[in-house]
Amino acid sequence: MNAVKTIWSDATVHFTISKELAHRESEVYAAFKMITDATCIRFQKHTNELNYLKIQDGKGCASYIGCRGGVQSVFFGPACSVGNLCHEIIHALGFYHEHTRTDRDQHVTVNWQSIKPNKKRNFKVKRGDTFNLPYDLNSIMHYGQYFFSVDGSPTVLPKRSGVKMGQRTHLSQLDVQRLNKLYHCGKDLLATACHQMFHLTSFCPTTLTHISSFRRADEIAEKAFGY
């Protein structure tokens, strides 16, 4: 993913859910969980904070990039899945699309003539921080082969054969790494995952150096990093 620097302080995002989405509240929380299960980022209900997300109904799925200040809308339309909402929330956390990285032409071919004219901006290169991590065709932030096609022909094609793009079911391993780097999750991540999984305190490692002594280290690593 391709990151901006306008991030949410203390890796905490406050939010509200609009009344018209009351019947989809469980889906909103499921999208949050896709992120909180693998990172130190937390979502808390808004009280009196200045900056917060407003999850609201809309015609489609959309979000601003990074923390903009004040109330900030994330649109969760009727056709949007939990994975689509997670994708939009990751935009709000500070990430552009993966296929807009400056090195994308080494990995994919963009067929500009096939893209709907009002969606071409979604394919333009954005300069952001990639944390020197590899390009990720499996990213939840990457478009699929036919996204926003004007005529049913491919809009973006991988240069490697047999590769699928555009999944919205999970964070890839590289998605997790980039989120954790942007929000400086670092050494506390494994302990956080341990606490979430086992509801323990005294038996959970407090730093990465203690993980080798924990008998279920492999489970914590799988939970935290998606191995």
Secondary structure, 3 states (H helix, E strand, C coil): CEECCCCCHHHEEEEEECHHHHHHHHHHHHHHHHHHCCCCCEEEECCCCCCEEEEECCCCEEECCCCCCCEEEEEECCCCCHHHHHHHHHHHHCEECHHHCCCHHHCEEECHHHECHHHHHHHCCCCCECCCCCCCCCCCCCCCCCCCECCCCCCEEECCCCCCCCCCCCCCHHHHHHHHHHCCCHHHHHHHHHHHHHCCCCCCCCCHHHHHHCCCHHHHHHHHHCC
